[in-house]
Amino acid sequence: MATNQTFIKLEEYKEILDIVDLCKAKLSDVNSTLNQIDSIRSEEAKELSAWRDNVKEIESKISSIDKNLFNPEE
């Protein structure tokens, strides 16, 4: 059974480990940022929904006022 071995200098190995650790840290930052974006989008969706509800309520009140002012017999 033949094994393929690769030899690298200890300094290069340490440098590779540092690079891998840096990549892990950057990925952690990216995940954190994505979670923050998800949270902001969720809050934004709630706010937009509340605004839509307010607009519908205002439209309903204006419609009622319009109906009472211009068609009082109905």
Secondary structure as UniProt FT lines:
FT   HELIX           10..70
FT   TURN            72..73
//
